[in-house]
């Protein structure tokens, strides 16, 4: 299992989801994407996208100015 980090701060909806989709498509099943976002809509959009696409949100960490999502690529 390997991982990828991506800083999506400054990107507004729907760009964080589109970037996550592109990155996850290039990863192997079981790999983990860590994506940092500062768009409040990402808290709704990314988990919804993961649910629909078969990926697993492992953790969401909310900070003062950003949220960090750890997403495990599905099969």
Secondary structure in CASP SS format (residue, H / E / C, confidence):
PFRMAT SS
TARGET T0000
AUTHOR 0000-0000-0000
METHOD secondary structure of the structure
MODEL  1
X C 1.00
X C 1.00
X E 1.00
X E 1.00
X E 1.00
X E 1.00
X E 1.00
X C 1.00
X C 1.00
X C 1.00
X C 1.00
X C 1.00
X C 1.00
X C 1.00
X H 1.00
X H 1.00
X H 1.00
X H 1.00
X H 1.00
X H 1.00
X H 1.00
X H 1.00
X H 1.00
X H 1.00
X H 1.00
X C 1.00
X C 1.00
X C 1.00
X C 1.00
X C 1.00
X C 1.00
X E 1.00
X E 1.00
X E 1.00
X E 1.00
X E 1.00
X E 1.00
X C 1.00
X C 1.00
X C 1.00
X C 1.00
X H 1.00
X H 1.00
X H 1.00
X H 1.00
X H 1.00
X H 1.00
X H 1.00
X H 1.00
X H 1.00
X H 1.00
X H 1.00
X H 1.00
X C 1.00
X C 1.00
X E 1.00
X E 1.00
X E 1.00
X E 1.00
X E 1.00
X E 1.00
X E 1.00
X C 1.00
X C 1.00
X C 1.00
X C 1.00
X E 1.00
X E 1.00
X E 1.00
X E 1.00
X E 1.00
X E 1.00
X C 1.00
X C 1.00
X C 1.00
END
